[in-house]
Amino acid sequence: MIQHPQDFDHHYVDLNRIRMHYVQAGHGHELLVLLHGFPECWWSWRHLLALVRDTPALAARYSVIAPDLRGYNETDRPGWGYELDVLVQDVVELIRSTGRRRAIVAGHDWGGNIAWSLAITRPTWVERLIVLNCPHPALFAAAIGTNWRQMRRSWYIAFFQLPALPELLIRANGYAFIERAFRGLAANPARFTDADIGMFTSAIAAPGAATAAVNYYRALIQQGPRGMFKGTGMRVSAPTLLIWGERDSALGKELTYGTERFAPDLRIEYIGDASHWVQQDQPERVNRSILAFLAQPR
């Protein structure tokens, strides 16, 4: 059993044939769901969770839940079910488990891909959309096919299609990959404490967790969206905030250009001194941006 910090409320729920772990802050009527990316866990949202927990007015307004996504950390790690439509259904059922039929959904990296896809294919479930350093799926697909610079940046997607080798890389030298990924790529490495690195390392070192994390990429290429976007026009009707750390070594800023064609009610905020790990590099700035966006009338 992974030892989680005890100053957050931890919960488990059975949904979509798995048991999902999530952390909650606040008890308000507005539900905000926070989706993490690779190779993370709910802890990547620790700064926003702590802010809501420690601010009575925010705790009274929002119920913020941050799950460990399928295959990660304390959530079940089945050998199947990493296709995008399944991941979207996980979030739908998580929202439903709270007794609600609508939520504000925020996602970073892979969580952003799930959030975009949820807003496109299941729009009634998304009240507002917040995405951090993850391009709209249509723009990313176009860039992978035409943008040589982005193709080079995305080399790891092809590498992750190999059997076993990606997991060996992740596990090598006591999971040194984790510290390299976070501190090595961060704009502000000091933001990642030893405790933070320890949390992410423990999460990916759980039995089967490395394979589960890589399976997101394998399913993306091997299965594709499986027709889930057919007839949608790839459009998002919900008010959308796109936050982008400009020092992202994996995803170029140009991937944001043209997003308004797919999300007409769009606001974009670029943060110069932030990497791909934008909400951890610049937590105060990101938290302010999110709360300001949520305070705006629809």
KEKE-527301 format. One record per residue (C-alpha): residue in one letter; x, y, z. Coordinates in nm, 2 decimals, always signed. Each point is the difference from the previous one (the first is absolute). Layout:
<pts>
rest A, X X, Y Y, Z Z
...
</pts>
This chain:
<pts>
rest M, X +0.00, Y +0.00, Z +0.00
rest I, X +0.14, Y +0.34, Z -0.10
rest Q, X +0.02, Y +0.24, Z +0.29
rest H, X -0.19, Y +0.32, Z -0.09
rest P, X +0.01, Y +0.33, Z +0.18
rest Q, X -0.27, Y -0.01, Z +0.27
rest D, X -0.09, Y +0.37, Z -0.01
rest F, X -0.22, Y -0.06, Z -0.31
rest D, X -0.33, Y -0.20, Z -0.01
rest H, X +0.05, Y -0.33, Z -0.19
rest H, X -0.29, Y -0.19, Z -0.15
rest Y, X -0.05, Y -0.31, Z -0.22
rest V, X -0.29, Y -0.07, Z -0.24
rest D, X -0.09, Y -0.30, Z -0.22
rest L, X -0.07, Y +0.11, Z -0.36
rest N, X +0.04, Y -0.14, Z -0.35
rest R, X +0.14, Y -0.33, Z +0.13
rest I, X +0.28, Y +0.15, Z +0.20
rest R, X +0.05, Y +0.15, Z +0.35
rest M, X +0.11, Y +0.36, Z -0.02
rest H, X +0.18, Y +0.20, Z +0.26
rest Y, X -0.06, Y +0.37, Z +0.03
rest V, X +0.08, Y +0.29, Z +0.23
rest Q, X -0.26, Y +0.27, Z +0.10
rest A, X +0.03, Y +0.35, Z +0.12
rest G, X -0.30, Y +0.22, Z +0.08
rest H, X -0.37, Y -0.08, Z +0.04
rest G, X -0.17, Y +0.25, Z -0.23
rest H, X -0.27, Y -0.04, Z -0.26
rest E, X +0.23, Y +0.06, Z -0.30
rest L, X +0.19, Y -0.32, Z -0.10
rest L, X +0.35, Y +0.05, Z -0.14
rest V, X +0.18, Y -0.32, Z -0.13
rest L, X +0.38, Y +0.02, Z -0.04
rest L, X +0.16, Y -0.26, Z -0.24
rest H, X +0.37, Y -0.06, Z +0.02
rest G, X +0.24, Y -0.10, Z -0.28
rest F, X +0.30, Y -0.23, Z -0.06
rest P, X +0.19, Y -0.10, Z +0.21
rest E, X -0.19, Y +0.15, Z +0.29
rest C, X -0.29, Y -0.06, Z +0.24
rest W, X -0.24, Y +0.22, Z +0.20
rest W, X +0.30, Y +0.16, Z +0.17
rest S, X +0.07, Y +0.21, Z -0.31
rest W, X -0.31, Y +0.21, Z +0.11
rest R, X +0.12, Y +0.04, Z +0.36
rest H, X +0.03, Y +0.38, Z -0.01
rest L, X -0.36, Y +0.06, Z -0.11
rest L, X -0.14, Y -0.27, Z +0.23
rest A, X +0.18, Y +0.16, Z +0.30
rest L, X -0.12, Y +0.35, Z -0.10
rest V, X -0.36, Y -0.11, Z +0.00
rest R, X +0.04, Y -0.20, Z +0.32
rest D, X +0.16, Y +0.29, Z +0.18
rest T, X -0.23, Y +0.28, Z -0.13
rest P, X -0.35, Y -0.02, Z +0.17
rest A, X -0.17, Y +0.20, Z -0.28
rest L, X +0.14, Y -0.23, Z -0.27
rest A, X -0.08, Y -0.32, Z +0.21
rest A, X -0.36, Y +0.12, Z +0.04
rest R, X -0.04, Y +0.06, Z -0.37
rest Y, X +0.19, Y -0.29, Z -0.17
rest S, X +0.03, Y -0.37, Z +0.04
rest V, X +0.33, Y -0.08, Z -0.16
rest I, X +0.09, Y -0.36, Z -0.08
rest A, X +0.33, Y -0.12, Z -0.15
rest P, X +0.00, Y -0.37, Z -0.10
rest D, X +0.28, Y -0.23, Z -0.07
rest L, X -0.08, Y -0.08, Z -0.36
rest R, X -0.05, Y -0.36, Z -0.11
rest G, X +0.33, Y -0.20, Z +0.05
rest Y, X +0.16, Y +0.26, Z +0.23
rest N, X +0.10, Y +0.00, Z +0.36
rest E, X -0.29, Y -0.12, Z +0.22
rest T, X -0.25, Y -0.06, Z -0.28
rest D, X -0.03, Y -0.35, Z -0.15
rest R, X +0.24, Y -0.09, Z -0.27
rest P, X -0.18, Y -0.24, Z -0.24
rest G, X +0.18, Y -0.14, Z -0.30
rest W, X -0.27, Y +0.15, Z -0.23
rest G, X -0.21, Y +0.31, Z -0.04
rest Y, X +0.25, Y +0.28, Z -0.08
rest E, X -0.18, Y +0.11, Z -0.32
rest L, X -0.11, Y +0.36, Z +0.00
rest D, X -0.37, Y -0.07, Z +0.01
rest V, X +0.04, Y -0.22, Z +0.30
rest L, X +0.20, Y +0.27, Z +0.18
rest V, X -0.28, Y +0.25, Z -0.08
rest Q, X -0.26, Y -0.24, Z +0.14
rest D, X +0.20, Y -0.03, Z +0.32
rest V, X -0.03, Y +0.38, Z +0.05
rest V, X -0.37, Y -0.01, Z -0.08
rest E, X -0.06, Y -0.26, Z +0.26
rest L, X +0.21, Y +0.18, Z +0.25
rest I, X -0.21, Y +0.31, Z -0.04
rest R, X -0.32, Y -0.21, Z +0.02
rest S, X +0.13, Y -0.16, Z +0.32
rest T, X -0.02, Y +0.34, Z +0.18
rest G, X -0.37, Y +0.02, Z -0.08
rest R, X +0.06, Y +0.27, Z -0.27
rest R, X -0.05, Y +0.00, Z -0.37
rest R, X +0.23, Y +0.28, Z -0.08
rest A, X +0.34, Y +0.13, Z +0.11
rest I, X +0.28, Y +0.24, Z -0.07
rest V, X +0.28, Y -0.22, Z -0.14
rest A, X +0.37, Y +0.09, Z +0.00
rest G, X +0.27, Y -0.21, Z -0.15
rest H, X +0.37, Y +0.02, Z -0.05
rest D, X +0.20, Y -0.20, Z -0.26
rest W, X -0.18, Y -0.34, Z -0.04
rest G, X -0.27, Y +0.13, Z +0.24
rest G, X -0.04, Y +0.29, Z -0.25
rest N, X -0.04, Y -0.25, Z -0.29
rest I, X -0.28, Y -0.17, Z +0.20
rest A, X -0.15, Y +0.33, Z +0.09
rest W, X -0.01, Y +0.12, Z -0.36
rest S, X -0.15, Y -0.33, Z -0.11
rest L, X -0.26, Y +0.01, Z +0.27
rest A, X -0.11, Y +0.35, Z -0.09
rest I, X -0.01, Y -0.09, Z -0.37
rest T, X -0.19, Y -0.33, Z +0.03
rest R, X -0.20, Y +0.04, Z +0.32
rest P, X -0.07, Y +0.38, Z +0.01
rest T, X -0.29, Y -0.01, Z +0.25
rest W, X +0.24, Y -0.13, Z +0.27
rest V, X +0.24, Y +0.30, Z -0.03
rest E, X -0.10, Y +0.34, Z +0.15
rest R, X +0.33, Y +0.16, Z -0.07
rest L, X +0.33, Y -0.14, Z -0.14
rest I, X +0.35, Y +0.08, Z +0.12
rest V, X +0.30, Y -0.15, Z -0.18
rest L, X +0.36, Y +0.04, Z +0.08
rest N, X +0.28, Y -0.08, Z -0.25
rest C, X -0.20, Y -0.23, Z -0.22
rest P, X -0.10, Y +0.10, Z -0.35
rest H, X -0.34, Y -0.06, Z -0.14
rest P, X +0.00, Y -0.35, Z -0.15
rest A, X -0.06, Y +0.12, Z -0.36
rest L, X +0.29, Y +0.24, Z +0.02
rest F, X +0.23, Y -0.26, Z +0.14
rest A, X -0.09, Y -0.26, Z -0.26
rest A, X +0.06, Y +0.26, Z -0.27
rest A, X +0.34, Y +0.10, Z +0.14
rest I, X +0.12, Y -0.36, Z +0.04
rest G, X -0.06, Y -0.05, Z -0.37
rest T, X +0.15, Y +0.33, Z -0.13
rest N, X +0.22, Y +0.17, Z +0.26
rest W, X +0.34, Y -0.15, Z -0.01
rest R, X +0.11, Y +0.18, Z +0.32
rest Q, X -0.30, Y -0.14, Z +0.19
rest M, X +0.07, Y -0.34, Z -0.14
rest R, X +0.35, Y +0.01, Z +0.15
rest R, X -0.14, Y +0.13, Z +0.33
rest S, X -0.25, Y -0.29, Z +0.01
rest W, X +0.26, Y -0.28, Z -0.06
rest Y, X -0.10, Y -0.16, Z +0.33
rest I, X -0.35, Y -0.09, Z -0.14
rest A, X +0.17, Y -0.23, Z -0.25
rest F, X +0.24, Y -0.13, Z +0.26
rest F, X -0.28, Y -0.09, Z +0.23
rest Q, X -0.15, Y -0.23, Z -0.27
rest L, X +0.29, Y -0.24, Z +0.07
rest P, X -0.06, Y -0.30, Z +0.23
rest A, X +0.17, Y +0.00, Z +0.34
rest L, X +0.28, Y +0.25, Z -0.08
rest P, X -0.19, Y +0.31, Z +0.11
rest E, X -0.07, Y -0.16, Z +0.34
rest L, X +0.36, Y -0.09, Z +0.04
rest L, X +0.10, Y +0.36, Z -0.07
rest I, X -0.25, Y +0.12, Z +0.26
rest R, X +0.12, Y -0.24, Z +0.26
rest A, X +0.38, Y +0.04, Z -0.06
rest N, X +0.22, Y +0.12, Z +0.28
rest G, X -0.27, Y +0.00, Z +0.26
rest Y, X -0.25, Y +0.19, Z -0.22
rest A, X +0.24, Y +0.29, Z -0.06
rest F, X -0.22, Y +0.07, Z -0.30
rest I, X -0.24, Y +0.18, Z +0.23
rest E, X +0.25, Y +0.26, Z +0.13
rest R, X +0.13, Y +0.06, Z -0.35
rest A, X -0.34, Y +0.04, Z -0.13
rest F, X -0.11, Y +0.26, Z +0.26
rest R, X +0.31, Y +0.18, Z +0.12
rest G, X +0.18, Y -0.04, Z -0.33
rest L, X -0.27, Y +0.15, Z -0.21
rest A, X -0.15, Y +0.25, Z +0.25
rest A, X +0.05, Y +0.38, Z -0.04
rest N, X +0.02, Y +0.02, Z +0.37
rest P, X +0.15, Y -0.33, Z +0.13
rest A, X +0.00, Y +0.11, Z +0.36
rest R, X -0.38, Y -0.02, Z -0.01
rest F, X +0.04, Y -0.38, Z +0.01
rest T, X +0.10, Y -0.10, Z +0.35
rest D, X +0.14, Y -0.34, Z +0.09
rest A, X -0.34, Y -0.08, Z +0.14
rest D, X -0.16, Y +0.08, Z -0.33
rest I, X +0.25, Y -0.22, Z -0.19
rest G, X -0.06, Y -0.27, Z +0.25
rest M, X -0.38, Y +0.01, Z -0.05
rest F, X +0.03, Y -0.03, Z -0.38
rest T, X +0.26, Y -0.27, Z +0.03
rest S, X -0.21, Y -0.20, Z +0.24
rest A, X -0.30, Y +0.03, Z -0.23
rest I, X +0.18, Y -0.12, Z -0.31
rest A, X +0.19, Y -0.28, Z +0.19
rest A, X -0.32, Y -0.17, Z +0.11
rest P, X -0.04, Y -0.34, Z -0.16
rest G, X -0.11, Y +0.03, Z -0.36
rest A, X -0.02, Y +0.38, Z +0.01
rest A, X +0.28, Y +0.07, Z -0.25
rest T, X -0.17, Y -0.23, Z -0.25
rest A, X -0.34, Y +0.16, Z +0.06
rest A, X +0.14, Y +0.35, Z -0.05
rest V, X +0.17, Y -0.10, Z -0.33
rest N, X -0.31, Y -0.18, Z -0.11
rest Y, X -0.18, Y +0.34, Z -0.05
rest Y, X +0.24, Y +0.07, Z -0.28
rest R, X -0.02, Y -0.35, Z -0.14
rest A, X -0.38, Y +0.00, Z -0.01
rest L, X +0.01, Y +0.35, Z -0.16
rest I, X +0.20, Y -0.12, Z -0.30
rest Q, X -0.13, Y -0.36, Z -0.02
rest Q, X -0.37, Y +0.07, Z +0.05
rest G, X -0.03, Y +0.37, Z -0.07
rest P, X -0.32, Y +0.18, Z +0.10
rest R, X -0.21, Y -0.29, Z -0.13
rest G, X -0.24, Y +0.23, Z -0.17
rest M, X -0.09, Y +0.19, Z +0.32
rest F, X +0.03, Y +0.34, Z -0.17
rest K, X -0.22, Y -0.09, Z -0.30
rest G, X -0.26, Y +0.26, Z -0.07
rest T, X +0.12, Y +0.24, Z +0.27
rest G, X +0.19, Y +0.25, Z -0.21
rest M, X +0.26, Y -0.02, Z +0.27
rest R, X -0.16, Y +0.30, Z +0.16
rest V, X -0.03, Y +0.10, Z +0.36
rest S, X -0.30, Y +0.20, Z +0.11
rest A, X +0.10, Y +0.06, Z +0.36
rest P, X +0.19, Y +0.31, Z +0.10
rest T, X +0.36, Y -0.10, Z -0.02
rest L, X +0.33, Y +0.12, Z +0.17
rest L, X +0.32, Y -0.12, Z -0.16
rest I, X +0.31, Y +0.06, Z +0.22
rest W, X +0.34, Y -0.06, Z -0.17
rest G, X +0.34, Y +0.00, Z +0.15
rest E, X +0.22, Y +0.13, Z -0.28
rest R, X +0.32, Y -0.19, Z +0.10
rest D, X -0.16, Y -0.34, Z -0.08
rest S, X +0.26, Y -0.22, Z -0.16
rest A, X -0.25, Y -0.26, Z -0.13
rest L, X -0.28, Y +0.22, Z -0.13
rest G, X +0.06, Y +0.32, Z -0.20
rest K, X -0.20, Y +0.31, Z +0.06
rest E, X -0.10, Y +0.00, Z -0.36
rest L, X -0.23, Y -0.29, Z +0.08
rest T, X -0.23, Y +0.25, Z +0.16
rest Y, X -0.04, Y +0.21, Z -0.31
rest G, X -0.35, Y -0.05, Z -0.16
rest T, X -0.16, Y -0.15, Z +0.32
rest E, X -0.28, Y +0.26, Z -0.03
rest R, X -0.12, Y -0.18, Z -0.31
rest F, X -0.10, Y -0.29, Z +0.22
rest A, X -0.08, Y +0.19, Z +0.33
rest P, X -0.17, Y +0.32, Z -0.09
rest D, X -0.04, Y +0.11, Z +0.36
rest L, X +0.37, Y -0.01, Z +0.07
rest R, X +0.25, Y +0.18, Z +0.22
rest I, X +0.38, Y -0.08, Z -0.04
rest E, X +0.26, Y +0.09, Z +0.26
rest Y, X +0.37, Y -0.05, Z -0.07
rest I, X +0.24, Y -0.02, Z +0.29
rest G, X +0.36, Y +0.08, Z -0.11
rest D, X +0.18, Y -0.14, Z +0.30
rest A, X -0.17, Y -0.34, Z +0.01
rest S, X +0.07, Y -0.33, Z -0.15
rest H, X -0.23, Y -0.29, Z -0.10
rest W, X -0.06, Y -0.04, Z +0.38
rest V, X -0.17, Y +0.34, Z +0.00
rest Q, X -0.22, Y -0.03, Z +0.31
rest Q, X +0.31, Y -0.12, Z +0.20
rest D, X +0.25, Y +0.25, Z -0.15
rest Q, X -0.23, Y +0.30, Z +0.07
rest P, X -0.27, Y -0.12, Z +0.24
rest E, X -0.10, Y +0.34, Z +0.13
rest R, X -0.04, Y +0.14, Z -0.36
rest V, X -0.20, Y -0.30, Z -0.12
rest N, X -0.22, Y +0.00, Z +0.31
rest R, X -0.09, Y +0.36, Z -0.05
rest S, X -0.07, Y -0.05, Z -0.37
rest I, X -0.23, Y -0.30, Z +0.07
rest L, X -0.19, Y +0.18, Z +0.28
rest A, X -0.04, Y +0.32, Z -0.21
rest F, X -0.14, Y -0.20, Z -0.29
rest L, X -0.24, Y -0.18, Z +0.23
rest A, X -0.12, Y +0.33, Z +0.14
rest Q, X -0.10, Y +0.13, Z -0.34
rest P, X -0.38, Y -0.02, Z -0.08
rest R, X -0.09, Y -0.24, Z -0.28
</pts>
